[in-house]
Amino acid sequence: MTATESLIAAAEAHSAHTYHPLPVVVASADGAWMTDVEGRRYLDLLAGYSALNFGHGNRRLIEAAKAQLERVTLTSRAFHHDRFAAFCAELAELCGMEMVLPVNTGAEAVESAVKTARKWGYRVKGVPAEMAKIVVAGGNFHGRTTTIISFSTDPEARADFGPYTPGFAIVPYGDLTAMREVMTENTVAVLLEPIQGESGVIVPPPGYLPAVRELTRERNVLFIADEIQSGLGRTGRTFACEHEGVVPDAYVLGKALGGGIVPVSAVVSSAEVLGVFRPGEHGSTFGGNPLACAVALEVIAMLRSGEYQARAAELGEHLHRELAALAGTGRVSQVRGRGLWAGVDIHPRYGTGREVSEKLMDRGVLVKDTHGSTIRIAPPLVIGKEDLDWGLAQLRGVLGL
Ligand SMILES: *Cc1c(COP(=O)(O)O)cnc(C)c1O
C-alpha cells in the first residue's frame, strides 16, 4: 500500500462519509500549488471553494496570524479585546454598512441572518408573532444546518433530515414574477446568492438583482445577499452585487474572510437591522475572537487596495476567453461565471464531471465536480497567468484537444 492509499483507507474507516474526495492526500501548499504525501505537485483550481482567494500560505496573512498567536487568541465575548472594534469598523466600512455580527462558519452566518431578519420583522416591520416568511431561490446553497437544508431544493442535502424548519418560500432563481407573487405583508427578507456557487456558478439574468432590490425596497423586505463564496474579490469586484450596481440590506460573508487560516464569517448590515439584537439574544463562543479578527483585518486591508479584485477581473477575462474557445469545440456544452470563477459543463460524451476531475488530477490539476457534468474553476486570485494557462492546457488534454 502506498502512503496515499493507507491514509485514505484510514480516513474512510474513521470519518463519516459526508464527502467523496479525490484520491489525493495533501501534505503542504504554497500559493496556487499543493504537494501531496508522495511529493507530487498539483495546481489548485478550487481554492477551498473561495476560502483561499489569497492563496495557500499567504505571507501577509500568515504573519498577521503568527503575531496574534503570540499575543492573545481567545477571550470569548464576555470581555472586550483590542482587535474587535477595528475588525467590526473596518469590515462595515468595506461593505459600506454600519454594523457587523461576527460568527465562525458560513452556515452560522446564514443562520444568524435568518434570525436577524425574523427579529427585524417582528420588532421593526411589525409582523405578527410566528408569521415571518423568508423568500429563497431554487438551487440555492446556504450551508448545512437543519434550518438551512429545510429550504434547500437539493434532495441529497435534505433527505432524512426532517422535520424541517417552516417559514421559507422557494421561487425559481432569476424569476422575478414568482418572487413578487409569493410575497405577502409577512415577508421579512429575500435571501439570495448573487451568483449561485454550488449550483454550478449560475449567473442570474441581467437586471434580476436590481429588480429584486427595487421589489424588496417597495415591499419593506430585507434583501440579504449571501456573498460567502461570490464576495471578497472572486468576481473581479469586492462583491458580486456590484456588477449590477446593487447594494443589499445585508451581506453574509465567510470563506475568504478567514484568509484560508481560520473560519471567519459575519452578517454585515445597517444599525437599523443589526440594532435589533439585545444582549443574550444571540452569540457564539468563538465568533469575533482575536485570532479571527487579526486575520480578517489583514484580509480587509488587502481588499482595500483593490489589487486582488483587479487581478481577478483581468485574469478572469482571460479565463473566460479561453473557456469560450473551448465551448466552441462542442466538448464543453456551456460555460458560466464572472471574474476568476467558472462553471464548465462537460459534454457527456467526454465524461462526467467526476471523471474529468480524476483525469485532471492525474495531470496535476485539482478541481471539483458538481451536479454530474459540471466542473468548477476557481483558482486562488494570486495564481500566475502561466500556471492558469498550464491548467487550462491540461483541461484541453483531458478533453482530447
Ligand atoms: C460555503 C457556503 C456557505 C456555507 O459556508 P460554511 O462555512 O461551509 O458553513 C453558505 N453560503 C454559500 C453561498 C456558500 O458558498
PDBQT file of the ligand as one rigid body, heavy atoms in Angstrom, charges set to zero:
ROOT
HETATM    1  C1  LIG A 501     -19.884  27.699   1.520  1.00  0.00    +0.000 C 
HETATM    2  C2  LIG A 501     -21.137  28.471   1.526  1.00  0.00    +0.000 A 
HETATM    3  C3  LIG A 501     -21.932  28.546   2.673  1.00  0.00    +0.000 A 
HETATM    4  C4  LIG A 501     -21.629  27.760   3.927  1.00  0.00    +0.000 C 
HETATM    5  O1  LIG A 501     -20.416  28.083   4.482  1.00  0.00    +0.000 OA
HETATM    6  P1  LIG A 501     -19.727  27.082   5.539  1.00  0.00    +0.000 P 
HETATM    7  O2  LIG A 501     -18.550  27.846   6.062  1.00  0.00    +0.000 OA
HETATM    8  O3  LIG A 501     -19.327  25.850   4.768  1.00  0.00    +0.000 OA
HETATM    9  O4  LIG A 501     -20.737  26.772   6.571  1.00  0.00    +0.000 OA
HETATM   10  C5  LIG A 501     -23.056  29.354   2.627  1.00  0.00    +0.000 A 
HETATM   11  N1  LIG A 501     -23.378  30.041   1.521  1.00  0.00    +0.000 NA
HETATM   12  C6  LIG A 501     -22.634  29.993   0.397  1.00  0.00    +0.000 A 
HETATM   13  C7  LIG A 501     -23.039  30.799  -0.793  1.00  0.00    +0.000 C 
HETATM   14  C8  LIG A 501     -21.512  29.185   0.351  1.00  0.00    +0.000 A 
HETATM   15  O5  LIG A 501     -20.800  29.099  -0.774  1.00  0.00    +0.000 OA
ENDROOT
TORSDOF 0
